[in-house]
Amino acid sequence: MSTGPSTIAATNLEAPTLEGLPLVLPAHLTANFEKADRNLLESYGSSPGVTALVRLWVACGTSREIQREFERAVVDIRRKTINPPESGEFDEDCL
């Protein structure tokens, strides 16, 4: 865990290797992770660091969420979608 400054500088465009996947994030995309890192440090006195926060965020994305973001950003689909629960059984909670 890091207890100091973020492990990725906002201007650093070198490609870190994340489990064999080289990834270059421009400053405007790392800014939220750096802010979260600072907030965690302020609130709890420690943080896993920017790289670990990026990995956590990527690991938490479900295929449904990724598809929905693609549809909104690229295909420009803005309709309200029904989000069924993981069990696949529809009820009034998913409307």
Secondary structure by P-SEA (a helix, b strand, c coil): ccccccccccccccccccccbbbbbccccaaaaaaaaaaaaaaccccccaaaaaaaaaaaccaaaaaaaaaaccccccccccccccccccccccc
